[in-house]
């Protein structure tokens, strides 16, 4: 169990600087610079975005020499990712660790760095804020992993928010390893296959099973099937992917949403907050994955249509993820409740997993 550390002189200095309007404007300036840089490289980057990242039959996927995960990208694409990831993640990391009290219970790097060759990684967490995904993964890993374009996570972002608001944002989010998702298209949506391919190539994908922001900190009751499809489409010749649950609390206070309209009230992040992030052990899926693949083979192995075997497996995976996240929620309440007076010890009902074919996949909004 981790405990909150008393403020050091560095934290006090940064807290004082946080009150300065000039210092608080630095993130905006730096992000603008990162977006501008990505836009300048856009003519060289866009053709890479448009290429399908699916090798043809019989094609041996080239591996990165230092990190045996996924296809090697062109140099300019990797450079563009570094130019976006380095300043963006640095700002989120400084904000989380020096302007606030960031408490981490667990070690994500040991799962990221110690996987077997070809083994994918899927992290699943509750969704508290519009900025929780970049804030979390800028701060949970060692910095060399954060700015490494071959090790940083792939995230999912609503297409109408991240990729249809002009060339600047589309280029920025694309270079930052975000994949566009059309919300409401269902778990078998064609563009979700790109996320499945990342796991199949042994890369890391983060997903929010709730599919939307719940700022209360209580896990949503309607979890989506996206994580089940990610596991189902993993490489059968590689070790099963690691499914790592992550529960967070406190990040919802960074940027508040209106409780009625669910719109952002202010883009200026608050400071002096406490964040708690608990990283759980991988959820066991080997038993049901072997059973699923056997059933799928009996059905003919069609991965493009939703079958009874798919429905059963997706629900089983999401049930296990939901149950573990609820357990971690109770653990955070028990261990860190004294830091958050609003946390109660009330028991919650287990989440009811979506059972229809039109259930929306998880997105990072």
Secondary structure, DSSP 8 states (H G I E B T S, - for coil): --------HHHHHHHHHHT-HHHHTHHHHHHHHHHHHHHHTHHHHHHHHHS-----TT----B-SSS-SSB---HHHHHHHHHHHHHHHHHHHHHHHHSSEEEEES-SHHHHHS--TT--EEEEE----TTHHHHHHHHSS-HHHHT-TTTS-BEEEEHHHHTSS-HHHHHHHHHTTEEEE-TTS-TT-GGGHHHHHHHHTT-EEEE-TT-S--TTSS--S---SHHHHHHHTS-TTS---EEEEEEEESGGGTS-B-TTT--BS-SS---S-EEEEEEEEE---HHHHHHHHHHHHHHT---SS--HHHHHHHHHHHHHHHHHHHHHHHHHHHHHGGG-TT-------------STT-----B-
